[in-house]
Amino acid sequence: MNIKAEDLVYGRWPDILTAAGMDARFFNQRNGPCPFCGGTDRFRWSKKNGGLWVCNQCTGGSYANGFRMLMEHMGYHSFREAADHVRSYFGAGEHIQAIAREARVAKGNDLSPEQEQRNLRRIERFWDEAREITSGDPVHRYLRNRVPGLDVQPQMLRFHPALEYWAPPEKEGGKPVSLGKFPAMLALAKDAKGDVVQLHKTFLTMDGQKADVPIAKKTDYGLGINSFAIRMMEPVGDTLGVCEGIETGLAATMLRRVPVWPCLNGPAMAQFELPFELKAQIRRLVIFADHDERKRAGVVDGVQKYRRPGSFYAEQLAQRIRKEGVRVLVIKAASEGQDMANQWAAQYEREHSH
């Protein structure tokens, strides 16, 4: 019987990860420093769905599974490496089948087709409530604050005049708390097939600043798809750009004058797939990588390893896309801790300071 790693991990991630060298204190479920990017209270472990983690910076406020945490900790480049690690942890023999059966019974609450449809209807409702961006509205002001001189009209972005902000419960099993309604920028993300799979929300003030809420940028529940992009611009030639953040994408367009699709976070960018209808057209992919600071990437053979997440995810994507016969150019911001939005803002200021 071939046992999948996914069939073994439900409810067992703390044991697997501590055995891999991760400090057990990260699984006490209270807000605290992230094992990957630090901070003071940006990380939280949850027992729901068999074990999930969230970091305001690393996961953008969205929950991620234990496989991603294991990959971050150990510095694995692929899911297969993480899956092999899990299978090695449990060993072999008849007992592994019993563990798999127990996990399947405990799991029982995967995202069902009904839940997927409910999440999709929620995304569509928010999108329908929103309106096109117009001059002077909070989204228009926000984008021009972040990307001065912006002269392109992005698609798949809208302005929601009053989106309710729900803060997570203080304790496991508690109820979310409404902090009120705020103007918001909505971004609709699609997978390679062109299906809507995710909605990104940036909560704002009326004058175009980030709202004073715990996490101003959040993704919605989504449909459980990990590869998606915001198709902000139509490709007109043989070149397409991809990046992580929305503002980064708009700034990259201003810098290089190529259409750019944001993927919202590093892991999603690493898994980006060209839509089928563009495979014959796009012959060059430009990856705009964030110039992140070095962060811990797990212990290998007793040695602490480090990596720059932006470069790591960019290289993952570059290696895979090159195998498809597409030329790849990776462009990284010049200074550590910056992205294309920082680089464009500095260039714009130099050019318009006189």
C-alpha positions as CSV (number, residue, x, y, z in Angstrom):
1,M,0.0,0.0,0.0
2,N,1.4,3.4,-1.1
3,I,0.9,5.8,1.8
4,K,0.8,9.5,1.0
5,A,2.6,11.9,3.3
6,E,-0.6,14.0,3.5
7,D,-2.4,11.0,5.1
8,L,0.0,10.9,8.0
9,V,0.4,14.4,9.3
10,Y,-3.1,15.4,10.7
11,G,-2.6,16.6,14.2
12,R,1.0,15.5,14.3
13,W,2.8,18.5,13.0
14,P,4.2,19.7,16.4
15,D,5.9,16.3,16.9
16,I,7.2,16.2,13.3
17,L,8.6,19.7,13.4
18,T,10.1,19.6,16.9
19,A,11.8,16.3,15.9
20,A,13.3,18.3,12.9
21,G,14.8,20.8,15.4
22,M,12.1,23.4,15.7
23,D,11.6,24.9,19.2
24,A,8.4,23.5,20.9
25,R,7.4,26.9,22.1
26,F,6.2,27.8,18.6
27,F,3.2,25.5,19.1
28,N,1.7,27.0,22.2
29,Q,-0.9,28.8,20.0
30,R,-0.3,32.3,21.4
31,N,1.0,35.1,19.3
32,G,4.7,35.4,19.4
33,P,7.9,35.9,17.3
34,C,8.0,34.0,13.9
35,P,10.7,31.3,13.7
36,F,11.6,32.6,10.2
37,C,11.3,36.4,10.2
38,G,11.3,37.3,13.9
39,G,9.1,40.1,15.1
40,T,7.4,40.0,18.5
41,D,3.8,38.9,17.9
42,R,3.3,38.2,14.2
43,F,3.3,34.4,14.4
44,R,0.5,32.0,15.7
45,W,0.0,28.2,15.6
46,S,-3.5,26.8,15.3
47,K,-4.8,23.3,15.9
48,K,-7.5,23.7,13.3
49,N,-7.5,21.5,10.2
50,G,-4.9,19.3,11.9
51,G,-2.3,22.1,12.4
52,L,-1.8,25.4,10.6
53,W,0.4,28.5,11.1
54,V,0.1,32.1,10.2
55,C,2.6,35.0,10.1
56,N,1.7,38.5,9.2
57,Q,4.8,38.8,7.1
58,C,5.7,35.3,5.9
59,T,2.2,34.2,4.9
60,G,0.6,37.6,4.5
61,G,-1.9,36.9,7.4
62,S,-3.2,33.7,5.7
63,Y,-2.9,30.3,7.3
64,A,-0.4,27.9,5.8
65,N,0.0,24.1,6.3
66,G,2.8,22.2,8.1
67,F,4.4,21.1,4.8
68,R,5.2,24.8,4.1
69,M,6.5,25.2,7.6
70,L,8.8,22.2,7.3
71,M,10.1,23.4,3.9
72,E,10.8,26.9,5.4
73,H,12.6,25.3,8.4
74,M,14.7,22.7,6.6
75,G,15.3,24.8,3.4
76,Y,13.7,22.2,1.2
77,H,13.1,23.3,-2.5
78,S,10.2,21.0,-3.2
79,F,7.1,19.4,-1.7
80,R,8.6,16.0,-2.5
81,E,11.5,16.6,-0.1
82,A,9.1,17.6,2.7
83,A,6.9,14.5,2.0
84,D,10.0,12.2,2.0
85,H,11.0,13.8,5.4
86,V,7.5,13.0,6.8
87,R,7.6,9.4,5.6
88,S,11.1,9.0,7.0
89,Y,9.9,10.3,10.3
90,F,7.2,7.7,10.6
91,G,9.3,4.8,9.2
92,A,7.8,1.8,7.6
93,G,5.7,-1.3,8.4
94,E,2.1,-2.0,9.2
95,H,1.9,0.7,11.9
96,I,2.1,3.4,9.2
97,Q,-1.1,2.2,7.7
98,A,-2.8,2.4,11.1
99,I,-1.5,6.0,11.5
100,A,-2.9,6.9,8.1
101,R,-6.3,5.4,8.9
102,E,-6.4,7.3,12.2
103,A,-5.5,10.6,10.5
104,R,-8.2,10.2,7.8
105,V,-10.8,9.6,10.4
106,A,-9.7,12.6,12.5
107,K,-9.4,14.8,9.4
108,G,-12.9,14.5,8.2
109,N,-13.3,18.3,7.6
110,D,-11.4,18.9,4.4
111,L,-12.6,21.7,2.1
112,S,-15.6,20.2,0.6
113,P,-17.1,21.1,-2.8
114,E,-19.9,22.9,-0.9
115,Q,-17.3,24.9,1.1
116,E,-15.5,25.8,-2.1
117,Q,-18.7,27.1,-3.6
118,R,-19.5,29.0,-0.5
119,N,-16.1,30.7,-0.5
120,L,-16.4,31.4,-4.2
121,R,-19.8,33.1,-3.7
122,R,-18.3,35.1,-0.9
123,I,-15.5,36.3,-3.2
124,E,-18.0,37.2,-5.9
125,R,-20.2,39.0,-3.5
126,F,-17.3,41.3,-2.3
127,W,-16.2,41.8,-5.9
128,D,-19.7,42.8,-7.0
129,E,-20.1,45.2,-4.1
130,A,-16.9,47.0,-5.2
131,R,-16.7,49.5,-8.0
132,E,-14.2,50.6,-10.6
133,I,-11.4,52.8,-9.3
134,T,-11.9,56.5,-10.0
135,S,-9.8,59.6,-9.6
136,G,-9.6,60.7,-6.0
137,D,-11.1,57.6,-4.3
138,P,-9.1,55.9,-1.5
139,V,-7.6,53.3,-3.8
140,H,-6.6,55.8,-6.4
141,R,-4.9,57.8,-3.7
142,Y,-3.3,54.8,-2.1
143,L,-1.8,53.6,-5.4
144,R,-0.4,57.0,-6.2
145,N,1.1,57.3,-2.7
146,R,2.8,54.0,-3.1
147,V,3.7,54.3,-6.8
148,P,4.2,58.0,-7.6
149,G,3.6,59.0,-11.2
150,L,1.6,55.9,-11.9
151,D,0.2,56.2,-15.5
152,V,-1.2,52.7,-16.1
153,Q,-4.8,51.6,-15.4
154,P,-4.6,48.2,-13.7
155,Q,-7.2,45.6,-14.3
156,M,-8.6,43.2,-11.6
157,L,-8.4,45.9,-8.9
158,R,-11.5,47.6,-7.5
159,F,-12.5,50.0,-4.7
160,H,-14.9,48.7,-1.9
161,P,-16.3,51.6,0.0
162,A,-17.0,49.8,3.3
163,L,-15.6,46.4,3.8
164,E,-16.0,44.9,7.3
165,Y,-12.7,44.0,9.1
166,W,-12.8,40.9,11.2
167,A,-9.9,40.4,13.7
168,P,-9.1,36.8,14.7
169,P,-10.4,35.5,18.0
170,E,-8.2,36.0,21.0
171,K,-8.3,32.3,22.0
172,E,-8.7,29.0,20.1
173,G,-12.4,28.3,19.5
174,G,-13.4,32.0,20.1
175,K,-15.3,34.2,17.7
176,P,-13.8,36.8,15.4
177,V,-14.3,40.4,16.4
178,S,-15.5,43.1,14.0
179,L,-13.4,46.3,14.1
180,G,-15.7,48.2,11.8
181,K,-16.0,48.9,8.1
182,F,-13.2,50.5,6.0
183,P,-12.5,51.5,2.4
184,A,-10.6,48.7,0.8
185,M,-8.7,47.8,-2.4
186,L,-9.8,44.4,-3.7
187,A,-7.7,42.3,-6.1
188,L,-9.1,39.3,-7.9
189,A,-6.7,36.4,-8.5
190,K,-7.1,33.6,-11.1
191,D,-5.3,30.3,-11.6
192,A,-3.7,29.2,-14.9
193,K,-7.1,28.0,-16.2
194,G,-8.6,31.5,-15.8
195,D,-10.8,30.5,-12.8
196,V,-11.2,32.9,-9.9
197,V,-9.6,31.3,-6.9
198,Q,-8.6,34.1,-4.5
199,L,-9.4,37.6,-3.3
200,H,-6.8,40.0,-1.8
201,K,-8.0,42.9,0.5
202,T,-6.0,46.0,1.5
203,F,-7.8,48.0,4.1
204,L,-7.4,51.8,3.8
205,T,-8.3,55.2,5.2
206,M,-10.3,57.7,3.1
207,D,-7.1,59.6,2.3
208,G,-5.4,56.6,0.9
209,Q,-3.2,55.3,3.7
210,K,-3.2,51.8,5.2
211,A,-6.0,51.4,7.8
212,D,-5.0,51.2,11.5
213,V,-5.9,47.5,11.8
214,P,-3.8,44.5,13.0
215,I,-3.2,43.3,9.4
216,A,-4.0,45.8,6.7
217,K,-3.4,43.3,3.9
218,K,-5.3,40.0,3.9
219,T,-6.3,37.2,1.6
220,D,-9.8,35.7,1.7
221,Y,-10.6,32.1,2.4
222,G,-10.0,31.1,-1.2
223,L,-10.5,27.8,-3.0
224,G,-7.5,25.9,-1.8
225,I,-5.4,26.7,-4.9
226,N,-1.8,27.7,-4.3
227,S,-0.9,28.9,-7.8
228,F,-2.6,32.2,-8.9
229,A,-1.9,35.7,-10.1
230,I,-3.6,39.1,-10.5
231,R,-3.9,39.7,-14.2
232,M,-3.4,43.4,-14.0
233,M,-2.4,44.0,-17.6
234,E,-2.9,42.2,-20.9
235,P,0.4,40.9,-22.4
236,V,0.9,42.7,-25.8
237,G,4.2,41.1,-26.8
238,D,6.3,38.1,-26.0
239,T,7.2,39.3,-22.4
240,L,5.4,39.0,-19.1
241,G,6.5,39.9,-15.7
242,V,5.6,38.4,-12.3
243,C,6.3,39.5,-8.8
244,E,4.9,39.1,-5.2
245,G,3.1,42.3,-4.2
246,I,0.6,44.5,-6.1
247,E,2.5,47.7,-5.5
248,T,5.7,45.9,-6.6
249,G,4.0,44.9,-9.8
250,L,2.9,48.4,-10.7
251,A,6.3,49.9,-9.9
252,A,8.0,47.2,-12.0
253,T,5.8,48.2,-14.9
254,M,6.8,51.8,-14.5
255,L,10.5,50.8,-14.3
256,R,10.6,48.4,-17.2
257,R,7.4,49.1,-19.2
258,V,6.4,45.4,-19.3
259,P,3.0,44.0,-18.1
260,V,3.4,42.5,-14.7
261,W,1.2,40.0,-12.8
262,P,1.5,40.0,-8.9
263,C,1.2,36.6,-7.3
264,L,0.6,38.1,-3.8
265,N,3.3,36.1,-2.0
266,G,6.6,34.2,-2.6
267,P,5.2,30.6,-2.5
268,A,2.4,31.4,-4.9
269,M,5.0,33.1,-7.2
270,A,7.2,30.1,-7.1
271,Q,4.3,28.0,-8.3
272,F,3.2,30.4,-11.1
273,E,2.0,28.7,-14.3
274,L,1.6,30.4,-17.6
275,P,-2.0,30.2,-18.8
276,F,-2.5,27.7,-21.6
277,E,-3.6,30.5,-24.1
278,L,-0.3,32.4,-23.5
279,K,2.2,29.5,-23.8
280,A,2.7,30.2,-27.5
281,Q,2.9,33.9,-27.0
282,I,5.1,34.4,-24.0
283,R,8.8,33.6,-24.7
284,R,10.4,35.6,-21.9
285,L,9.3,35.8,-18.2
286,V,10.8,38.6,-16.1
287,I,10.7,37.8,-12.4
288,F,10.9,40.8,-10.1
289,A,12.3,39.5,-6.8
290,D,12.1,41.3,-3.5
291,H,15.6,41.8,-2.0
292,D,14.8,40.3,1.4
293,E,17.2,40.1,4.3
294,R,18.8,36.7,5.0
295,K,16.6,34.5,7.2
296,R,17.1,31.2,8.9
297,A,16.2,28.2,6.7
298,G,16.7,25.3,9.1
299,V,19.5,23.2,10.4
300,V,21.2,20.8,8.0
301,D,23.9,18.4,9.3
302,G,24.2,20.5,12.5
303,V,24.8,23.7,10.5
304,Q,22.3,26.6,10.6
305,K,21.4,27.5,7.0
306,Y,20.2,30.9,5.8
307,R,18.5,32.2,2.6
308,R,16.8,35.3,1.2
309,P,13.1,34.3,0.7
310,G,12.5,36.6,-2.3
311,S,15.5,35.2,-4.2
312,F,14.7,31.7,-3.1
313,Y,11.1,31.7,-4.5
314,A,12.3,33.6,-7.7
315,E,14.9,30.9,-8.4
316,Q,12.4,28.1,-7.8
317,L,10.1,29.6,-10.5
318,A,13.0,30.4,-12.8
319,Q,14.3,26.8,-12.8
320,R,10.9,25.4,-13.6
321,I,10.0,27.9,-16.3
322,R,13.3,27.5,-18.1
323,K,12.6,23.8,-18.5
324,E,9.4,24.8,-20.5
325,G,11.6,26.6,-23.0
326,V,10.9,30.1,-21.8
327,R,13.7,32.6,-21.3
328,V,13.9,34.0,-17.8
329,L,15.3,37.2,-16.4
330,V,15.4,37.8,-12.7
331,I,15.6,41.4,-11.5
332,K,16.1,42.2,-7.9
333,A,15.9,45.6,-6.1
334,A,19.4,47.1,-5.6
335,S,19.3,47.4,-1.8
336,E,18.6,44.8,0.8
337,G,15.2,45.1,2.4
338,Q,13.6,46.7,-0.6
339,D,11.4,45.8,-3.6
340,M,10.6,47.5,-6.9
341,A,8.2,49.9,-5.3
342,N,11.1,51.3,-3.2
343,Q,13.3,51.4,-6.2
344,W,10.8,53.2,-8.4
345,A,9.9,55.8,-5.6
346,A,13.6,56.6,-5.3
347,Q,14.1,57.0,-9.0
348,Y,10.9,59.1,-9.3
349,E,12.1,61.4,-6.5
350,R,15.5,61.9,-8.2
351,E,13.9,62.8,-11.5
352,H,11.3,65.2,-10.1
353,S,13.2,66.8,-7.2
354,H,14.1,69.9,-9.2
